[in-house]
Amino acid sequence: MAESTKAQVVRAFRAVFWAFLGVNKRKNLEADATQLNPVVVVIAALAAVGAFIALLLLIVNLVVG
């Protein structure tokens, strides 16, 4: 049975988070590669990058301003 959409989104964000940190076990990487929808992973990655950039801009504005 396929995972629900919500569960796939949560797993995609978890996979992207661990990929940003660069720490993940090979078995988890292989499971993510075979079980997650690539479109969901790309959307999660773009959202994570956007949040990271927003956080950096916030920190810079707090320090400079």
C-alpha positions as CSV (number, residue, x, y, z in Angstrom):
1,M,0.0,0.0,0.0
2,A,1.3,3.4,-0.9
3,E,2.1,6.0,1.7
4,S,-0.3,8.9,2.2
5,T,0.6,12.3,0.7
6,K,1.2,13.8,4.2
7,A,3.6,10.9,5.1
8,Q,5.5,11.3,1.9
9,V,5.9,15.1,2.5
10,V,7.2,14.5,6.0
11,R,9.6,11.8,4.8
12,A,10.8,14.1,2.0
13,F,11.5,17.0,4.4
14,R,13.3,14.6,6.7
15,A,15.4,13.4,3.9
16,V,16.2,16.9,2.7
17,F,17.1,18.0,6.3
18,W,19.6,15.1,6.6
19,A,21.0,15.8,3.2
20,F,21.6,19.5,4.2
21,L,23.5,18.3,7.2
22,G,25.3,15.7,5.2
23,V,24.7,12.9,7.7
24,N,22.5,10.0,6.6
25,K,22.9,6.2,6.6
26,R,23.2,4.5,3.3
27,K,20.2,2.3,3.9
28,N,18.1,5.4,4.6
29,L,19.4,7.0,1.4
30,E,18.6,4.0,-0.6
31,A,15.1,3.7,0.9
32,D,14.4,7.3,0.2
33,A,15.6,7.0,-3.4
34,T,13.3,4.1,-4.1
35,Q,10.2,5.0,-2.1
36,L,9.9,8.8,-2.3
37,N,8.3,10.7,-5.2
38,P,11.0,12.9,-6.8
39,V,8.6,15.8,-7.3
40,V,7.9,15.9,-3.6
41,V,11.6,15.8,-2.7
42,V,12.3,18.7,-5.1
43,I,9.5,20.8,-3.7
44,A,10.7,20.0,-0.2
45,A,14.3,21.0,-1.1
46,L,13.1,24.3,-2.7
47,A,11.1,25.1,0.4
48,A,14.0,24.3,2.7
49,V,16.4,26.4,0.6
50,G,13.9,29.3,0.7
51,A,13.6,29.0,4.5
52,F,17.4,28.9,4.9
53,I,17.8,32.0,2.8
54,A,15.0,33.8,4.7
55,L,16.8,32.8,8.0
56,L,20.1,34.2,6.7
57,L,18.4,37.5,5.6
58,L,16.7,37.8,9.0
59,I,20.0,37.3,10.8
60,V,21.8,39.8,8.6
61,N,19.1,42.4,9.2
62,L,19.2,41.9,12.9
63,V,23.0,42.3,13.0
64,V,23.3,45.2,10.6
65,G,20.1,47.0,11.5
